[in-house]
């Protein structure tokens, strides 16, 4: 480690920003979900990561603040779920550790699949006030993805702290994508998964 | 967003690597916890972030793989809890999205305070097989820090997936540090907190 300290760089591929141009406005939950499902689909098609997409929007204007796709395997980093990337880049854009500031627009996280335990915690800390979910936890687990310790009480907990959850937006489409990933032999990168290329 | 895509840089101050030199071996849980408490203390003293420290060690050799301190406010990034930084940098060092690989040493996360919901989820995904905790959730909440939706079932869930949890290592010291932070007027950066400098 040098006197400059340690550094970790998180890159989001250029095509993500081209598909989800910051500042572009989306009309409603259906349109926002269609966007993040498209991100998930393209991520899978390009071999850039798992079949998950997410984006942070301003509530009201519907403008994209930042988008993310799953980069766990490609980034050698199990934190890089789509939601985590969208939230971190949204905070970078806003320049604050919270997206909940007086006098500024409120924000929402739209995700192609129900957040895992890590991402649900991150959702609460991020300061978004609304969470919009496509595929459900059971859809992800049905194809082998772990979702971690999330319980009905978890949603009650975040609701009590100002995060509203909306479910079932384009669920069938979002769930189909997960099955497509499995059917194409995509790596299910749970902690016990062998590294890519290993048997 | 340029054609190179978006980039986010996470920096860990040089003093963290000097205090927790990668490869240095620590004898037991007490010594490892003393290290991460020192990181938390120095982070607070330097004004670099919240009073939290964490490190990933190889189980067996006791060697430090990577360390982290809280960087939420300074990094404008609510993901940058000490545990998240330690886990991400450990994976960067090992070069894999999981610290659990056949034929390589197992790993443990030692943290000065019980992980929040996000960090507990990240602990499971990281591939560590042991989690060592100093201060408890109640100690953090007593000074105003939110801990998120973590329940007794959360620990049963990760135990069933191969993560052993050990509690109460130097708890009094670790908890005292949290109270010191509050007593010095340290910012409790929950999502509703005003940004630094704001009233």
HADDOCK unambig.tbl for C-alpha pairs under 7 A between the chains (distance, minus, plus):
assign (segid A and resid 1 and name CA) (segid B and resid 17 and name CA) 6.14 0.50 0.50
assign (segid A and resid 2 and name CA) (segid B and resid 14 and name CA) 6.94 0.50 0.50
assign (segid A and resid 3 and name CA) (segid B and resid 14 and name CA) 5.21 0.50 0.50
assign (segid A and resid 4 and name CA) (segid B and resid 14 and name CA) 5.42 0.50 0.50
assign (segid A and resid 5 and name CA) (segid B and resid 11 and name CA) 6.92 0.50 0.50
assign (segid A and resid 5 and name CA) (segid B and resid 12 and name CA) 5.56 0.50 0.50
assign (segid A and resid 5 and name CA) (segid B and resid 13 and name CA) 4.85 0.50 0.50
assign (segid A and resid 5 and name CA) (segid B and resid 14 and name CA) 3.54 0.50 0.50
assign (segid A and resid 5 and name CA) (segid B and resid 17 and name CA) 6.59 0.50 0.50
assign (segid A and resid 6 and name CA) (segid B and resid 11 and name CA) 5.84 0.50 0.50
assign (segid A and resid 6 and name CA) (segid B and resid 12 and name CA) 5.13 0.50 0.50
assign (segid A and resid 6 and name CA) (segid B and resid 13 and name CA) 6.89 0.50 0.50
assign (segid A and resid 6 and name CA) (segid B and resid 14 and name CA) 6.81 0.50 0.50
assign (segid A and resid 7 and name CA) (segid B and resid 9 and name CA) 6.91 0.50 0.50
assign (segid A and resid 7 and name CA) (segid B and resid 10 and name CA) 5.66 0.50 0.50
assign (segid A and resid 7 and name CA) (segid B and resid 11 and name CA) 4.57 0.50 0.50
assign (segid A and resid 7 and name CA) (segid B and resid 12 and name CA) 6.29 0.50 0.50
assign (segid A and resid 8 and name CA) (segid B and resid 9 and name CA) 5.85 0.50 0.50
assign (segid A and resid 8 and name CA) (segid B and resid 10 and name CA) 5.08 0.50 0.50
assign (segid A and resid 8 and name CA) (segid B and resid 11 and name CA) 6.51 0.50 0.50
assign (segid A and resid 9 and name CA) (segid B and resid 7 and name CA) 6.90 0.50 0.50
assign (segid A and resid 9 and name CA) (segid B and resid 8 and name CA) 5.85 0.50 0.50
assign (segid A and resid 9 and name CA) (segid B and resid 9 and name CA) 4.61 0.50 0.50
assign (segid A and resid 9 and name CA) (segid B and resid 10 and name CA) 6.29 0.50 0.50
assign (segid A and resid 10 and name CA) (segid B and resid 7 and name CA) 5.65 0.50 0.50
assign (segid A and resid 10 and name CA) (segid B and resid 8 and name CA) 5.08 0.50 0.50
assign (segid A and resid 10 and name CA) (segid B and resid 9 and name CA) 6.30 0.50 0.50
assign (segid A and resid 11 and name CA) (segid B and resid 5 and name CA) 6.90 0.50 0.50
assign (segid A and resid 11 and name CA) (segid B and resid 6 and name CA) 5.83 0.50 0.50
assign (segid A and resid 11 and name CA) (segid B and resid 7 and name CA) 4.57 0.50 0.50
assign (segid A and resid 11 and name CA) (segid B and resid 8 and name CA) 6.51 0.50 0.50
assign (segid A and resid 12 and name CA) (segid B and resid 5 and name CA) 5.55 0.50 0.50
assign (segid A and resid 12 and name CA) (segid B and resid 6 and name CA) 5.14 0.50 0.50
assign (segid A and resid 12 and name CA) (segid B and resid 7 and name CA) 6.30 0.50 0.50
assign (segid A and resid 13 and name CA) (segid B and resid 5 and name CA) 4.86 0.50 0.50
assign (segid A and resid 13 and name CA) (segid B and resid 6 and name CA) 6.90 0.50 0.50
assign (segid A and resid 14 and name CA) (segid B and resid 2 and name CA) 6.96 0.50 0.50
assign (segid A and resid 14 and name CA) (segid B and resid 3 and name CA) 5.23 0.50 0.50
assign (segid A and resid 14 and name CA) (segid B and resid 4 and name CA) 5.40 0.50 0.50
assign (segid A and resid 14 and name CA) (segid B and resid 5 and name CA) 3.55 0.50 0.50
assign (segid A and resid 14 and name CA) (segid B and resid 6 and name CA) 6.81 0.50 0.50
assign (segid A and resid 17 and name CA) (segid B and resid 1 and name CA) 6.21 0.50 0.50
assign (segid A and resid 17 and name CA) (segid B and resid 5 and name CA) 6.60 0.50 0.50
assign (segid A and resid 72 and name CA) (segid B and resid 97 and name CA) 6.24 0.50 0.50
assign (segid A and resid 73 and name CA) (segid B and resid 97 and name CA) 5.96 0.50 0.50
assign (segid A and resid 76 and name CA) (segid B and resid 91 and name CA) 6.47 0.50 0.50
assign (segid A and resid 76 and name CA) (segid B and resid 92 and name CA) 6.56 0.50 0.50
assign (segid A and resid 76 and name CA) (segid B and resid 95 and name CA) 5.93 0.50 0.50
assign (segid A and resid 76 and name CA) (segid B and resid 96 and name CA) 4.51 0.50 0.50
assign (segid A and resid 76 and name CA) (segid B and resid 97 and name CA) 4.10 0.50 0.50
assign (segid A and resid 77 and name CA) (segid B and resid 88 and name CA) 6.02 0.50 0.50
assign (segid A and resid 77 and name CA) (segid B and resid 91 and name CA) 6.04 0.50 0.50
assign (segid A and resid 77 and name CA) (segid B and resid 96 and name CA) 6.80 0.50 0.50
assign (segid A and resid 77 and name CA) (segid B and resid 97 and name CA) 4.48 0.50 0.50
assign (segid A and resid 78 and name CA) (segid B and resid 97 and name CA) 4.94 0.50 0.50
assign (segid A and resid 78 and name CA) (segid B and resid 98 and name CA) 6.81 0.50 0.50
assign (segid A and resid 78 and name CA) (segid B and resid 125 and name CA) 5.96 0.50 0.50
assign (segid A and resid 78 and name CA) (segid B and resid 126 and name CA) 5.81 0.50 0.50
assign (segid A and resid 79 and name CA) (segid B and resid 88 and name CA) 7.00 0.50 0.50
assign (segid A and resid 79 and name CA) (segid B and resid 122 and name CA) 6.43 0.50 0.50
assign (segid A and resid 88 and name CA) (segid B and resid 77 and name CA) 6.02 0.50 0.50
assign (segid A and resid 91 and name CA) (segid B and resid 76 and name CA) 6.46 0.50 0.50
assign (segid A and resid 91 and name CA) (segid B and resid 77 and name CA) 6.05 0.50 0.50
assign (segid A and resid 92 and name CA) (segid B and resid 76 and name CA) 6.54 0.50 0.50
assign (segid A and resid 95 and name CA) (segid B and resid 76 and name CA) 5.93 0.50 0.50
assign (segid A and resid 96 and name CA) (segid B and resid 76 and name CA) 4.49 0.50 0.50
assign (segid A and resid 96 and name CA) (segid B and resid 77 and name CA) 6.78 0.50 0.50
assign (segid A and resid 97 and name CA) (segid B and resid 72 and name CA) 6.22 0.50 0.50
assign (segid A and resid 97 and name CA) (segid B and resid 73 and name CA) 5.94 0.50 0.50
assign (segid A and resid 97 and name CA) (segid B and resid 76 and name CA) 4.09 0.50 0.50
assign (segid A and resid 97 and name CA) (segid B and resid 77 and name CA) 4.46 0.50 0.50
assign (segid A and resid 97 and name CA) (segid B and resid 78 and name CA) 4.93 0.50 0.50
assign (segid A and resid 98 and name CA) (segid B and resid 78 and name CA) 6.80 0.50 0.50
assign (segid A and resid 98 and name CA) (segid B and resid 191 and name CA) 5.31 0.50 0.50
assign (segid A and resid 100 and name CA) (segid B and resid 191 and name CA) 6.43 0.50 0.50
assign (segid A and resid 100 and name CA) (segid B and resid 192 and name CA) 6.32 0.50 0.50
assign (segid A and resid 117 and name CA) (segid B and resid 117 and name CA) 6.63 0.50 0.50
assign (segid A and resid 117 and name CA) (segid B and resid 118 and name CA) 6.35 0.50 0.50
assign (segid A and resid 117 and name CA) (segid B and resid 121 and name CA) 4.87 0.50 0.50
assign (segid A and resid 118 and name CA) (segid B and resid 117 and name CA) 6.34 0.50 0.50
assign (segid A and resid 118 and name CA) (segid B and resid 118 and name CA) 3.89 0.50 0.50
assign (segid A and resid 118 and name CA) (segid B and resid 119 and name CA) 6.33 0.50 0.50
assign (segid A and resid 118 and name CA) (segid B and resid 120 and name CA) 6.84 0.50 0.50
assign (segid A and resid 118 and name CA) (segid B and resid 121 and name CA) 4.12 0.50 0.50
assign (segid A and resid 118 and name CA) (segid B and resid 122 and name CA) 5.43 0.50 0.50
assign (segid A and resid 119 and name CA) (segid B and resid 118 and name CA) 6.33 0.50 0.50
assign (segid A and resid 120 and name CA) (segid B and resid 118 and name CA) 6.85 0.50 0.50
assign (segid A and resid 121 and name CA) (segid B and resid 117 and name CA) 4.88 0.50 0.50
assign (segid A and resid 121 and name CA) (segid B and resid 118 and name CA) 4.14 0.50 0.50
assign (segid A and resid 121 and name CA) (segid B and resid 148 and name CA) 6.20 0.50 0.50
assign (segid A and resid 122 and name CA) (segid B and resid 79 and name CA) 6.43 0.50 0.50
assign (segid A and resid 122 and name CA) (segid B and resid 118 and name CA) 5.43 0.50 0.50
assign (segid A and resid 125 and name CA) (segid B and resid 78 and name CA) 5.96 0.50 0.50
assign (segid A and resid 125 and name CA) (segid B and resid 190 and name CA) 6.61 0.50 0.50
assign (segid A and resid 125 and name CA) (segid B and resid 191 and name CA) 5.40 0.50 0.50
assign (segid A and resid 126 and name CA) (segid B and resid 78 and name CA) 5.82 0.50 0.50
assign (segid A and resid 126 and name CA) (segid B and resid 191 and name CA) 6.30 0.50 0.50
assign (segid A and resid 127 and name CA) (segid B and resid 191 and name CA) 4.79 0.50 0.50
assign (segid A and resid 148 and name CA) (segid B and resid 121 and name CA) 6.19 0.50 0.50
assign (segid A and resid 149 and name CA) (segid B and resid 154 and name CA) 5.04 0.50 0.50
assign (segid A and resid 149 and name CA) (segid B and resid 157 and name CA) 6.00 0.50 0.50
assign (segid A and resid 154 and name CA) (segid B and resid 149 and name CA) 5.03 0.50 0.50
assign (segid A and resid 157 and name CA) (segid B and resid 149 and name CA) 6.02 0.50 0.50
assign (segid A and resid 190 and name CA) (segid B and resid 125 and name CA) 6.62 0.50 0.50
assign (segid A and resid 191 and name CA) (segid B and resid 98 and name CA) 5.33 0.50 0.50
assign (segid A and resid 191 and name CA) (segid B and resid 100 and name CA) 6.43 0.50 0.50
assign (segid A and resid 191 and name CA) (segid B and resid 125 and name CA) 5.43 0.50 0.50
assign (segid A and resid 191 and name CA) (segid B and resid 126 and name CA) 6.33 0.50 0.50
assign (segid A and resid 191 and name CA) (segid B and resid 127 and name CA) 4.81 0.50 0.50
assign (segid A and resid 192 and name CA) (segid B and resid 100 and name CA) 6.35 0.50 0.50
